[in-house]
Amino acid sequence: MILAVSHKDGQLVPFAETTEFQLYDIQAGSFTAQGILPVSGMGTAALVMTLMGGGVNAVLTGALTPDMRAMLSDMEIPAFGGAAGSCEESVRRFLAGELTYTAPASCSGNCSGCSGCH
């Protein structure tokens, strides 16, 4: 499984704020970093196609607009949100089942400092 994590300087950021994804290969309950997938300046459709082309099976992010989550869902790429902190700690929480594919992954449009969500 390939997990894409939206980040900046190794810390999770909202999906709309990322310029690249850290890719992790998840195997048998462990993970290894596999590289960076740049997405700077891409529109939403191009971004989703880039994730698919990179073999991404799931996305881990701090926040996600309902439209982007629906688009990922349509492409059968689940998005897990509401995470914060370092990429590696968030991946550990993901593997432990502490992150869910639920409403907290959404952005209400009222967040402060979340460019691109509104």
Jmol script that loads the backbone (N, CA, C; Angstrom):
load data "model"
ATOM      1  N   MET A   1       0.845  -1.172   0.000  1.00  0.00           N
ATOM      2  CA  MET A   1       0.000   0.000   0.000  1.00  0.00           C
ATOM      3  C   MET A   1       0.893   1.238   0.000  1.00  0.00           C
ATOM      4  N   ILE A   2       0.538   2.217  -0.822  1.00  0.00           N
ATOM      5  CA  ILE A   2       1.251   3.489  -0.838  1.00  0.00           C
ATOM      6  C   ILE A   2       0.357   4.542  -0.179  1.00  0.00           C
ATOM      7  N   LEU A   3       0.878   5.173   0.862  1.00  0.00           N
ATOM      8  CA  LEU A   3       0.185   6.220   1.595  1.00  0.00           C
ATOM      9  C   LEU A   3       0.848   7.553   1.273  1.00  0.00           C
ATOM     10  N   ALA A   4       0.064   8.533   0.835  1.00  0.00           N
ATOM     11  CA  ALA A   4       0.570   9.876   0.543  1.00  0.00           C
ATOM     12  C   ALA A   4       0.200  10.795   1.706  1.00  0.00           C
ATOM     13  N   VAL A   5       1.192  11.502   2.242  1.00  0.00           N
ATOM     14  CA  VAL A   5       0.988  12.377   3.389  1.00  0.00           C
ATOM     15  C   VAL A   5       1.245  13.819   2.971  1.00  0.00           C
ATOM     16  N   SER A   6       0.215  14.689   3.130  1.00  0.00           N
ATOM     17  CA  SER A   6       0.389  16.107   2.799  1.00  0.00           C
ATOM     18  C   SER A   6       1.236  16.746   3.888  1.00  0.00           C
ATOM     19  N   HIS A   7       2.325  17.400   3.483  1.00  0.00           N
ATOM     20  CA  HIS A   7       3.221  17.940   4.500  1.00  0.00           C
ATOM     21  C   HIS A   7       3.961  19.183   4.013  1.00  0.00           C
ATOM     22  N   LYS A   8       4.569  19.848   4.981  1.00  0.00           N
ATOM     23  CA  LYS A   8       5.525  20.926   4.735  1.00  0.00           C
ATOM     24  C   LYS A   8       6.574  20.789   5.822  1.00  0.00           C
ATOM     25  N   ASP A   9       7.808  20.648   5.425  1.00  0.00           N
ATOM     26  CA  ASP A   9       8.921  20.498   6.371  1.00  0.00           C
ATOM     27  C   ASP A   9       8.698  19.348   7.350  1.00  0.00           C
ATOM     28  N   GLY A  10       8.111  18.254   6.874  1.00  0.00           N
ATOM     29  CA  GLY A  10       7.921  17.070   7.709  1.00  0.00           C
ATOM     30  C   GLY A  10       6.735  17.121   8.649  1.00  0.00           C
ATOM     31  N   GLN A  11       5.956  18.205   8.610  1.00  0.00           N
ATOM     32  CA  GLN A  11       4.780  18.355   9.463  1.00  0.00           C
ATOM     33  C   GLN A  11       3.527  18.323   8.591  1.00  0.00           C
ATOM     34  N   LEU A  12       2.490  17.628   9.078  1.00  0.00           N
ATOM     35  CA  LEU A  12       1.235  17.569   8.333  1.00  0.00           C
ATOM     36  C   LEU A  12       0.648  18.956   8.144  1.00  0.00           C
ATOM     37  N   VAL A  13       0.087  19.179   6.976  1.00  0.00           N
ATOM     38  CA  VAL A  13      -0.635  20.410   6.668  1.00  0.00           C
ATOM     39  C   VAL A  13      -1.940  20.030   5.993  1.00  0.00           C
ATOM     40  N   PRO A  14      -2.903  20.952   5.942  1.00  0.00           N
ATOM     41  CA  PRO A  14      -4.132  20.683   5.199  1.00  0.00           C
ATOM     42  C   PRO A  14      -3.830  20.383   3.731  1.00  0.00           C
ATOM     43  N   PHE A  15      -4.650  19.569   3.138  1.00  0.00           N
ATOM     44  CA  PHE A  15      -4.489  19.144   1.750  1.00  0.00           C
ATOM     45  C   PHE A  15      -4.272  20.339   0.822  1.00  0.00           C
ATOM     46  N   ALA A  16      -5.052  21.408   1.002  1.00  0.00           N
ATOM     47  CA  ALA A  16      -4.981  22.573   0.117  1.00  0.00           C
ATOM     48  C   ALA A  16      -3.680  23.354   0.262  1.00  0.00           C
ATOM     49  N   GLU A  17      -2.935  23.138   1.333  1.00  0.00           N
ATOM     50  CA  GLU A  17      -1.703  23.889   1.565  1.00  0.00           C
ATOM     51  C   GLU A  17      -0.445  23.148   1.144  1.00  0.00           C
ATOM     52  N   THR A  18      -0.556  21.898   0.773  1.00  0.00           N
ATOM     53  CA  THR A  18       0.645  21.129   0.460  1.00  0.00           C
ATOM     54  C   THR A  18       1.138  21.410  -0.950  1.00  0.00           C
ATOM     55  N   THR A  19       2.440  21.382  -1.110  1.00  0.00           N
ATOM     56  CA  THR A  19       3.048  21.486  -2.441  1.00  0.00           C
ATOM     57  C   THR A  19       3.677  20.161  -2.838  1.00  0.00           C
ATOM     58  N   GLU A  20       3.669  19.218  -1.894  1.00  0.00           N
ATOM     59  CA  GLU A  20       4.198  17.885  -2.164  1.00  0.00           C
ATOM     60  C   GLU A  20       3.659  16.900  -1.137  1.00  0.00           C
ATOM     61  N   PHE A  21       3.704  15.653  -1.504  1.00  0.00           N
ATOM     62  CA  PHE A  21       3.302  14.575  -0.609  1.00  0.00           C
ATOM     63  C   PHE A  21       4.518  13.696  -0.329  1.00  0.00           C
ATOM     64  N   GLN A  22       4.672  13.311   0.930  1.00  0.00           N
ATOM     65  CA  GLN A  22       5.656  12.301   1.287  1.00  0.00           C
ATOM     66  C   GLN A  22       4.974  10.961   1.072  1.00  0.00           C
ATOM     67  N   LEU A  23       5.592  10.088   0.313  1.00  0.00           N
ATOM     68  CA  LEU A  23       5.022   8.768   0.054  1.00  0.00           C
ATOM     69  C   LEU A  23       5.641   7.745   0.991  1.00  0.00           C
ATOM     70  N   TYR A  24       4.792   6.884   1.529  1.00  0.00           N
ATOM     71  CA  TYR A  24       5.244   5.800   2.404  1.00  0.00           C
ATOM     72  C   TYR A  24       4.734   4.477   1.859  1.00  0.00           C
ATOM     73  N   ASP A  25       5.599   3.473   1.892  1.00  0.00           N
ATOM     74  CA  ASP A  25       5.217   2.113   1.536  1.00  0.00           C
ATOM     75  C   ASP A  25       4.833   1.414   2.832  1.00  0.00           C
ATOM     76  N   ILE A  26       3.587   0.975   2.917  1.00  0.00           N
ATOM     77  CA  ILE A  26       3.073   0.304   4.112  1.00  0.00           C
ATOM     78  C   ILE A  26       3.035  -1.192   3.821  1.00  0.00           C
ATOM     79  N   GLN A  27       3.741  -1.964   4.633  1.00  0.00           N
ATOM     80  CA  GLN A  27       3.776  -3.424   4.467  1.00  0.00           C
ATOM     81  C   GLN A  27       3.803  -4.080   5.835  1.00  0.00           C
ATOM     82  N   ALA A  28       2.900  -4.989   6.065  1.00  0.00           N
ATOM     83  CA  ALA A  28       2.874  -5.811   7.282  1.00  0.00           C
ATOM     84  C   ALA A  28       3.011  -4.984   8.558  1.00  0.00           C
ATOM     85  N   GLY A  29       2.290  -3.861   8.626  1.00  0.00           N
ATOM     86  CA  GLY A  29       2.279  -3.061   9.841  1.00  0.00           C
ATOM     87  C   GLY A  29       3.482  -2.159  10.035  1.00  0.00           C
ATOM     88  N   SER A  30       4.360  -2.081   9.056  1.00  0.00           N
ATOM     89  CA  SER A  30       5.498  -1.168   9.156  1.00  0.00           C
ATOM     90  C   SER A  30       5.521  -0.276   7.919  1.00  0.00           C
ATOM     91  N   PHE A  31       6.371   0.728   7.946  1.00  0.00           N
ATOM     92  CA  PHE A  31       6.408   1.658   6.819  1.00  0.00           C
ATOM     93  C   PHE A  31       7.832   2.134   6.537  1.00  0.00           C
ATOM     94  N   THR A  32       8.046   2.479   5.295  1.00  0.00           N
ATOM     95  CA  THR A  32       9.302   3.089   4.879  1.00  0.00           C
ATOM     96  C   THR A  32       8.981   4.245   3.947  1.00  0.00           C
ATOM     97  N   ALA A  33       9.743   5.324   4.081  1.00  0.00           N
ATOM     98  CA  ALA A  33       9.575   6.474   3.204  1.00  0.00           C
ATOM     99  C   ALA A  33      10.024   6.085   1.804  1.00  0.00           C
ATOM    100  N   GLN A  34       9.236   6.463   0.801  1.00  0.00           N
ATOM    101  CA  GLN A  34       9.526   6.083  -0.578  1.00  0.00           C
ATOM    102  C   GLN A  34       9.861   7.260  -1.482  1.00  0.00           C
ATOM    103  N   GLY A  35       9.786   8.469  -0.969  1.00  0.00           N
ATOM    104  CA  GLY A  35      10.101   9.622  -1.796  1.00  0.00           C
ATOM    105  C   GLY A  35       9.032  10.684  -1.720  1.00  0.00           C
ATOM    106  N   ILE A  36       9.218  11.687  -2.555  1.00  0.00           N
ATOM    107  CA  ILE A  36       8.349  12.859  -2.582  1.00  0.00           C
ATOM    108  C   ILE A  36       7.598  12.903  -3.909  1.00  0.00           C
ATOM    109  N   LEU A  37       6.328  13.270  -3.847  1.00  0.00           N
ATOM    110  CA  LEU A  37       5.509  13.470  -5.034  1.00  0.00           C
ATOM    111  C   LEU A  37       5.140  14.953  -5.083  1.00  0.00           C
ATOM    112  N   PRO A  38       5.790  15.751  -5.966  1.00  0.00           N
ATOM    113  CA  PRO A  38       5.486  17.183  -6.030  1.00  0.00           C
ATOM    114  C   PRO A  38       4.149  17.441  -6.711  1.00  0.00           C
ATOM    115  N   VAL A  39       3.386  18.412  -6.171  1.00  0.00           N
ATOM    116  CA  VAL A  39       2.074  18.737  -6.737  1.00  0.00           C
ATOM    117  C   VAL A  39       1.849  20.245  -6.807  1.00  0.00           C
ATOM    118  N   SER A  40       2.885  21.027  -6.656  1.00  0.00           N
ATOM    119  CA  SER A  40       2.772  22.485  -6.634  1.00  0.00           C
ATOM    120  C   SER A  40       2.111  23.017  -7.903  1.00  0.00           C
ATOM    121  N   GLY A  41       1.107  23.881  -7.706  1.00  0.00           N
ATOM    122  CA  GLY A  41       0.450  24.544  -8.818  1.00  0.00           C
ATOM    123  C   GLY A  41      -0.558  23.716  -9.589  1.00  0.00           C
ATOM    124  N   MET A  42      -0.832  22.509  -9.160  1.00  0.00           N
ATOM    125  CA  MET A  42      -1.782  21.653  -9.871  1.00  0.00           C
ATOM    126  C   MET A  42      -3.216  21.973  -9.468  1.00  0.00           C
ATOM    127  N   GLY A  43      -4.120  21.872 -10.412  1.00  0.00           N
ATOM    128  CA  GLY A  43      -5.539  21.940 -10.109  1.00  0.00           C
ATOM    129  C   GLY A  43      -5.974  20.636  -9.471  1.00  0.00           C
ATOM    130  N   THR A  44      -7.191  20.588  -8.965  1.00  0.00           N
ATOM    131  CA  THR A  44      -7.642  19.410  -8.229  1.00  0.00           C
ATOM    132  C   THR A  44      -7.680  18.148  -9.084  1.00  0.00           C
ATOM    133  N   ALA A  45      -8.172  18.250 -10.313  1.00  0.00           N
ATOM    134  CA  ALA A  45      -8.250  17.048 -11.156  1.00  0.00           C
ATOM    135  C   ALA A  45      -6.848  16.528 -11.467  1.00  0.00           C
ATOM    136  N   ALA A  46      -5.925  17.420 -11.797  1.00  0.00           N
ATOM    137  CA  ALA A  46      -4.550  17.009 -12.095  1.00  0.00           C
ATOM    138  C   ALA A  46      -3.884  16.412 -10.864  1.00  0.00           C
ATOM    139  N   LEU A  47      -4.181  16.981  -9.702  1.00  0.00           N
ATOM    140  CA  LEU A  47      -3.603  16.477  -8.465  1.00  0.00           C
ATOM    141  C   LEU A  47      -4.070  15.047  -8.192  1.00  0.00           C
ATOM    142  N   VAL A  48      -5.361  14.802  -8.333  1.00  0.00           N
ATOM    143  CA  VAL A  48      -5.897  13.454  -8.103  1.00  0.00           C
ATOM    144  C   VAL A  48      -5.308  12.476  -9.121  1.00  0.00           C
ATOM    145  N   MET A  49      -5.187  12.888 -10.362  1.00  0.00           N
ATOM    146  CA  MET A  49      -4.605  12.004 -11.382  1.00  0.00           C
ATOM    147  C   MET A  49      -3.130  11.719 -11.073  1.00  0.00           C
ATOM    148  N   THR A  50      -2.409  12.705 -10.539  1.00  0.00           N
ATOM    149  CA  THR A  50      -1.008  12.507 -10.154  1.00  0.00           C
ATOM    150  C   THR A  50      -0.908  11.511  -9.011  1.00  0.00           C
ATOM    151  N   LEU A  51      -1.800  11.623  -8.033  1.00  0.00           N
ATOM    152  CA  LEU A  51      -1.809  10.652  -6.934  1.00  0.00           C
ATOM    153  C   LEU A  51      -2.071   9.250  -7.467  1.00  0.00           C
ATOM    154  N   MET A  52      -3.048   9.128  -8.356  1.00  0.00           N
ATOM    155  CA  MET A  52      -3.351   7.813  -8.940  1.00  0.00           C
ATOM    156  C   MET A  52      -2.153   7.288  -9.731  1.00  0.00           C
ATOM    157  N   GLY A  53      -1.522   8.166 -10.520  1.00  0.00           N
ATOM    158  CA  GLY A  53      -0.366   7.763 -11.311  1.00  0.00           C
ATOM    159  C   GLY A  53       0.819   7.349 -10.461  1.00  0.00           C
ATOM    160  N   GLY A  54       0.878   7.898  -9.237  1.00  0.00           N
ATOM    161  CA  GLY A  54       1.940   7.535  -8.304  1.00  0.00           C
ATOM    162  C   GLY A  54       1.636   6.268  -7.531  1.00  0.00           C
ATOM    163  N   GLY A  55       0.513   5.613  -7.851  1.00  0.00           N
ATOM    164  CA  GLY A  55       0.160   4.366  -7.181  1.00  0.00           C
ATOM    165  C   GLY A  55      -0.367   4.543  -5.772  1.00  0.00           C
ATOM    166  N   VAL A  56      -0.815   5.758  -5.436  1.00  0.00           N
ATOM    167  CA  VAL A  56      -1.294   6.049  -4.084  1.00  0.00           C
ATOM    168  C   VAL A  56      -2.603   5.319  -3.818  1.00  0.00           C
ATOM    169  N   ASN A  57      -2.649   4.646  -2.657  1.00  0.00           N
ATOM    170  CA  ASN A  57      -3.841   3.907  -2.242  1.00  0.00           C
ATOM    171  C   ASN A  57      -4.670   4.641  -1.199  1.00  0.00           C
ATOM    172  N   ALA A  58      -4.056   5.608  -0.488  1.00  0.00           N
ATOM    173  CA  ALA A  58      -4.747   6.377   0.548  1.00  0.00           C
ATOM    174  C   ALA A  58      -3.981   7.659   0.793  1.00  0.00           C
ATOM    175  N   VAL A  59      -4.701   8.666   1.339  1.00  0.00           N
ATOM    176  CA  VAL A  59      -4.114   9.968   1.637  1.00  0.00           C
ATOM    177  C   VAL A  59      -4.304  10.258   3.113  1.00  0.00           C
ATOM    178  N   LEU A  60      -3.269  10.797   3.725  1.00  0.00           N
ATOM    179  CA  LEU A  60      -3.299  11.226   5.118  1.00  0.00           C
ATOM    180  C   LEU A  60      -3.049  12.729   5.128  1.00  0.00           C
ATOM    181  N   THR A  61      -3.938  13.493   5.768  1.00  0.00           N
ATOM    182  CA  THR A  61      -3.846  14.952   5.713  1.00  0.00           C
ATOM    183  C   THR A  61      -4.368  15.586   6.996  1.00  0.00           C
ATOM    184  N   GLY A  62      -4.086  16.879   7.141  1.00  0.00           N
ATOM    185  CA  GLY A  62      -4.579  17.606   8.303  1.00  0.00           C
ATOM    186  C   GLY A  62      -6.039  17.995   8.158  1.00  0.00           C
ATOM    187  N   ALA A  63      -6.423  18.462   6.963  1.00  0.00           N
ATOM    188  CA  ALA A  63      -7.804  18.857   6.680  1.00  0.00           C
ATOM    189  C   ALA A  63      -8.040  18.715   5.191  1.00  0.00           C
ATOM    190  N   LEU A  64      -9.293  18.551   4.829  1.00  0.00           N
ATOM    191  CA  LEU A  64      -9.641  18.269   3.444  1.00  0.00           C
ATOM    192  C   LEU A  64     -11.002  18.858   3.140  1.00  0.00           C
ATOM    193  N   THR A  65     -11.120  19.567   2.031  1.00  0.00           N
ATOM    194  CA  THR A  65     -12.422  20.113   1.667  1.00  0.00           C
ATOM    195  C   THR A  65     -13.362  18.976   1.292  1.00  0.00           C
ATOM    196  N   PRO A  66     -14.648  19.162   1.491  1.00  0.00           N
ATOM    197  CA  PRO A  66     -15.602  18.118   1.100  1.00  0.00           C
ATOM    198  C   PRO A  66     -15.518  17.782  -0.391  1.00  0.00           C
ATOM    199  N   ASP A  67     -15.298  18.787  -1.241  1.00  0.00           N
ATOM    200  CA  ASP A  67     -15.186  18.526  -2.684  1.00  0.00           C
ATOM    201  C   ASP A  67     -13.991  17.648  -3.008  1.00  0.00           C
ATOM    202  N   MET A  68     -12.841  17.931  -2.382  1.00  0.00           N
ATOM    203  CA  MET A  68     -11.649  17.129  -2.654  1.00  0.00           C
ATOM    204  C   MET A  68     -11.820  15.715  -2.114  1.00  0.00           C
ATOM    205  N   ARG A  69     -12.431  15.585  -0.949  1.00  0.00           N
ATOM    206  CA  ARG A  69     -12.655  14.243  -0.404  1.00  0.00           C
ATOM    207  C   ARG A  69     -13.573  13.443  -1.324  1.00  0.00           C
ATOM    208  N   ALA A  70     -14.606  14.097  -1.872  1.00  0.00           N
ATOM    209  CA  ALA A  70     -15.518  13.422  -2.794  1.00  0.00           C
ATOM    210  C   ALA A  70     -14.782  13.005  -4.064  1.00  0.00           C
ATOM    211  N   MET A  71     -13.915  13.873  -4.563  1.00  0.00           N
ATOM    212  CA  MET A  71     -13.164  13.554  -5.771  1.00  0.00           C
ATOM    213  C   MET A  71     -12.227  12.363  -5.540  1.00  0.00           C
ATOM    214  N   LEU A  72     -11.539  12.360  -4.402  1.00  0.00           N
ATOM    215  CA  LEU A  72     -10.674  11.225  -4.070  1.00  0.00           C
ATOM    216  C   LEU A  72     -11.501   9.953  -3.899  1.00  0.00           C
ATOM    217  N   SER A  73     -12.647  10.073  -3.238  1.00  0.00           N
ATOM    218  CA  SER A  73     -13.520   8.927  -3.023  1.00  0.00           C
ATOM    219  C   SER A  73     -14.009   8.353  -4.347  1.00  0.00           C
ATOM    220  N   ASP A  74     -14.343   9.241  -5.293  1.00  0.00           N
ATOM    221  CA  ASP A  74     -14.774   8.784  -6.619  1.00  0.00           C
ATOM    222  C   ASP A  74     -13.688   7.965  -7.309  1.00  0.00           C
ATOM    223  N   MET A  75     -12.429   8.259  -6.995  1.00  0.00           N
ATOM    224  CA  MET A  75     -11.303   7.541  -7.586  1.00  0.00           C
ATOM    225  C   MET A  75     -10.842   6.386  -6.689  1.00  0.00           C
ATOM    226  N   GLU A  76     -11.645   6.119  -5.635  1.00  0.00           N
ATOM    227  CA  GLU A  76     -11.383   5.026  -4.692  1.00  0.00           C
ATOM    228  C   GLU A  76     -10.065   5.200  -3.946  1.00  0.00           C
ATOM    229  N   ILE A  77      -9.749   6.465  -3.602  1.00  0.00           N
ATOM    230  CA  ILE A  77      -8.592   6.779  -2.768  1.00  0.00           C
ATOM    231  C   ILE A  77      -9.135   7.343  -1.456  1.00  0.00           C
ATOM    232  N   PRO A  78      -9.177   6.549  -0.377  1.00  0.00           N
ATOM    233  CA  PRO A  78      -9.687   7.057   0.889  1.00  0.00           C
ATOM    234  C   PRO A  78      -8.758   8.121   1.466  1.00  0.00           C
ATOM    235  N   ALA A  79      -9.346   9.111   2.114  1.00  0.00           N
ATOM    236  CA  ALA A  79      -8.593  10.188   2.749  1.00  0.00           C
ATOM    237  C   ALA A  79      -8.824  10.136   4.253  1.00  0.00           C
ATOM    238  N   PHE A  80      -7.754  10.111   4.994  1.00  0.00           N
ATOM    239  CA  PHE A  80      -7.808  10.084   6.447  1.00  0.00           C
ATOM    240  C   PHE A  80      -7.312  11.428   6.939  1.00  0.00           C
ATOM    241  N   GLY A  81      -8.120  12.114   7.736  1.00  0.00           N
ATOM    242  CA  GLY A  81      -7.772  13.469   8.145  1.00  0.00           C
ATOM    243  C   GLY A  81      -7.852  13.685   9.627  1.00  0.00           C
ATOM    244  N   GLY A  82      -7.671  14.948   9.970  1.00  0.00           N
ATOM    245  CA  GLY A  82      -7.697  15.316  11.371  1.00  0.00           C
ATOM    246  C   GLY A  82      -6.386  15.040  12.068  1.00  0.00           C
ATOM    247  N   ALA A  83      -5.360  14.690  11.307  1.00  0.00           N
ATOM    248  CA  ALA A  83      -4.059  14.395  11.890  1.00  0.00           C
ATOM    249  C   ALA A  83      -3.269  15.687  12.045  1.00  0.00           C
ATOM    250  N   ALA A  84      -2.326  15.671  12.969  1.00  0.00           N
ATOM    251  CA  ALA A  84      -1.449  16.814  13.196  1.00  0.00           C
ATOM    252  C   ALA A  84      -0.100  16.294  13.656  1.00  0.00           C
ATOM    253  N   GLY A  85       0.912  17.127  13.493  1.00  0.00           N
ATOM    254  CA  GLY A  85       2.243  16.741  13.953  1.00  0.00           C
ATOM    255  C   GLY A  85       3.116  16.261  12.825  1.00  0.00           C
ATOM    256  N   SER A  86       4.099  15.454  13.167  1.00  0.00           N
ATOM    257  CA  SER A  86       5.054  14.985  12.167  1.00  0.00           C
ATOM    258  C   SER A  86       4.436  13.911  11.277  1.00  0.00           C
ATOM    259  N   CYS A  87       4.983  13.806  10.075  1.00  0.00           N
ATOM    260  CA  CYS A  87       4.507  12.780   9.132  1.00  0.00           C
ATOM    261  C   CYS A  87       4.648  11.394   9.731  1.00  0.00           C
ATOM    262  N   GLU A  88       5.827  11.091  10.269  1.00  0.00           N
ATOM    263  CA  GLU A  88       6.058   9.732  10.764  1.00  0.00           C
ATOM    264  C   GLU A  88       5.159   9.377  11.938  1.00  0.00           C
ATOM    265  N   GLU A  89       4.946  10.318  12.852  1.00  0.00           N
ATOM    266  CA  GLU A  89       4.046  10.042  13.974  1.00  0.00           C
ATOM    267  C   GLU A  89       2.621   9.837  13.475  1.00  0.00           C
ATOM    268  N   SER A  90       2.213  10.607  12.493  1.00  0.00           N
ATOM    269  CA  SER A  90       0.867  10.455  11.929  1.00  0.00           C
ATOM    270  C   SER A  90       0.708   9.118  11.214  1.00  0.00           C
ATOM    271  N   VAL A  91       1.742   8.659  10.528  1.00  0.00           N
ATOM    272  CA  VAL A  91       1.681   7.346   9.886  1.00  0.00           C
ATOM    273  C   VAL A  91       1.577   6.258  10.943  1.00  0.00           C
ATOM    274  N   ARG A  92       2.307   6.405  12.046  1.00  0.00           N
ATOM    275  CA  ARG A  92       2.186   5.435  13.146  1.00  0.00           C
ATOM    276  C   ARG A  92       0.756   5.403  13.690  1.00  0.00           C
ATOM    277  N   ARG A  93       0.145   6.589  13.858  1.00  0.00           N
ATOM    278  CA  ARG A  93      -1.242   6.655  14.334  1.00  0.00           C
ATOM    279  C   ARG A  93      -2.192   6.020  13.329  1.00  0.00           C
ATOM    280  N   PHE A  94      -1.936   6.230  12.044  1.00  0.00           N
ATOM    281  CA  PHE A  94      -2.733   5.605  10.982  1.00  0.00           C
ATOM    282  C   PHE A  94      -2.656   4.085  11.091  1.00  0.00           C
ATOM    283  N   LEU A  95      -1.443   3.558  11.241  1.00  0.00           N
ATOM    284  CA  LEU A  95      -1.266   2.104  11.340  1.00  0.00           C
ATOM    285  C   LEU A  95      -1.903   1.530  12.603  1.00  0.00           C
ATOM    286  N   ALA A  96      -1.966   2.333  13.649  1.00  0.00           N
ATOM    287  CA  ALA A  96      -2.584   1.886  14.905  1.00  0.00           C
ATOM    288  C   ALA A  96      -4.105   2.002  14.861  1.00  0.00           C
ATOM    289  N   GLY A  97      -4.647   2.518  13.753  1.00  0.00           N
ATOM    290  CA  GLY A  97      -6.090   2.643  13.622  1.00  0.00           C
ATOM    291  C   GLY A  97      -6.672   3.833  14.371  1.00  0.00           C
ATOM    292  N   GLU A  98      -5.829   4.804  14.700  1.00  0.00           N
ATOM    293  CA  GLU A  98      -6.285   5.965  15.461  1.00  0.00           C
ATOM    294  C   GLU A  98      -6.828   7.082  14.585  1.00  0.00           C
ATOM    295  N   LEU A  99      -6.663   6.991  13.270  1.00  0.00           N
ATOM    296  CA  LEU A  99      -7.180   7.994  12.355  1.00  0.00           C
ATOM    297  C   LEU A  99      -8.302   7.362  11.545  1.00  0.00           C
ATOM    298  N   THR A 100      -9.356   8.122  11.306  1.00  0.00           N
ATOM    299  CA  THR A 100     -10.514   7.566  10.619  1.00  0.00           C
ATOM    300  C   THR A 100     -10.902   8.390   9.405  1.00  0.00           C
ATOM    301  N   TYR A 101     -11.630   7.763   8.540  1.00  0.00           N
ATOM    302  CA  TYR A 101     -12.177   8.395   7.333  1.00  0.00           C
ATOM    303  C   TYR A 101     -13.533   8.966   7.704  1.00  0.00           C
ATOM    304  N   THR A 102     -13.526  10.121   8.373  1.00  0.00           N
ATOM    305  CA  THR A 102     -14.766  10.688   8.903  1.00  0.00           C
ATOM    306  C   THR A 102     -14.816  12.195   8.717  1.00  0.00           C
ATOM    307  N   ALA A 103     -15.871  12.798   9.218  1.00  0.00           N
ATOM    308  CA  ALA A 103     -16.100  14.240   9.100  1.00  0.00           C
ATOM    309  C   ALA A 103     -14.942  15.107   9.581  1.00  0.00           C
ATOM    310  N   PRO A 104     -14.174  14.748  10.612  1.00  0.00           N
ATOM    311  CA  PRO A 104     -13.083  15.628  11.014  1.00  0.00           C
ATOM    312  C   PRO A 104     -12.061  15.883   9.903  1.00  0.00           C
ATOM    313  N   ALA A 105     -12.068  15.080   8.872  1.00  0.00           N
ATOM    314  CA  ALA A 105     -11.139  15.303   7.769  1.00  0.00           C
ATOM    315  C   ALA A 105     -11.576  16.473   6.903  1.00  0.00           C
ATOM    316  N   SER A 106     -12.790  16.959   7.102  1.00  0.00           N
ATOM    317  CA  SER A 106     -13.331  18.037   6.281  1.00  0.00           C
ATOM    318  C   SER A 106     -12.909  19.399   6.779  1.00  0.00           C
ATOM    319  N   CYS A 107     -12.908  20.327   5.859  1.00  0.00           N
ATOM    320  CA  CYS A 107     -12.688  21.724   6.195  1.00  0.00           C
ATOM    321  C   CYS A 107     -14.024  22.437   6.076  1.00  0.00           C
ATOM    322  N   SER A 108     -14.414  23.127   7.118  1.00  0.00           N
ATOM    323  CA  SER A 108     -15.696  23.832   7.113  1.00  0.00           C
ATOM    324  C   SER A 108     -15.625  25.136   6.340  1.00  0.00           C
ATOM    325  N   GLY A 109     -14.397  25.573   6.000  1.00  0.00           N
ATOM    326  CA  GLY A 109     -14.240  26.860   5.342  1.00  0.00           C
ATOM    327  C   GLY A 109     -14.057  27.981   6.338  1.00  0.00           C
ATOM    328  N   ASN A 110     -14.103  27.659   7.636  1.00  0.00           N
ATOM    329  CA  ASN A 110     -13.952  28.667   8.675  1.00  0.00           C
ATOM    330  C   ASN A 110     -12.623  28.564   9.408  1.00  0.00           C
ATOM    331  N   CYS A 111     -11.718  27.746   8.904  1.00  0.00           N
ATOM    332  CA  CYS A 111     -10.442  27.556   9.585  1.00  0.00           C
ATOM    333  C   CYS A 111      -9.551  28.781   9.369  1.00  0.00           C
ATOM    334  N   SER A 112      -8.762  29.102  10.341  1.00  0.00           N
ATOM    335  CA  SER A 112      -7.831  30.218  10.188  1.00  0.00           C
ATOM    336  C   SER A 112      -6.491  29.679   9.703  1.00  0.00           C
ATOM    337  N   GLY A 113      -5.891  30.373   8.774  1.00  0.00           N
ATOM    338  CA  GLY A 113      -4.596  29.967   8.267  1.00  0.00           C
ATOM    339  C   GLY A 113      -4.634  28.853   7.243  1.00  0.00           C
ATOM    340  N   CYS A 114      -5.806  28.459   6.806  1.00  0.00           N
ATOM    341  CA  CYS A 114      -5.929  27.355   5.854  1.00  0.00           C
ATOM    342  C   CYS A 114      -6.190  27.929   4.476  1.00  0.00           C
ATOM    343  N   SER A 115      -5.152  28.331   3.792  1.00  0.00           N
ATOM    344  CA  SER A 115      -5.345  28.936   2.472  1.00  0.00           C
ATOM    345  C   SER A 115      -5.855  27.897   1.492  1.00  0.00           C
ATOM    346  N   GLY A 116      -6.684  28.339   0.607  1.00  0.00           N
ATOM    347  CA  GLY A 116      -7.198  27.448  -0.427  1.00  0.00           C
ATOM    348  C   GLY A 116      -8.446  26.688  -0.062  1.00  0.00           C
ATOM    349  N   CYS A 117      -8.868  26.740   1.191  1.00  0.00           N
ATOM    350  CA  CYS A 117     -10.054  25.986   1.609  1.00  0.00           C
ATOM    351  C   CYS A 117     -11.345  26.715   1.296  1.00  0.00           C
ATOM    352  N   HIS A 118     -11.306  28.014   1.137  1.00  0.00           N
ATOM    353  CA  HIS A 118     -12.531  28.796   1.078  1.00  0.00           C
ATOM    354  C   HIS A 118     -13.086  28.901  -0.305  1.00  0.00           C
TER     355      HIS A 118
END
end "model"
wireframe off; spacefill off
backbone 0.3
color backbone group
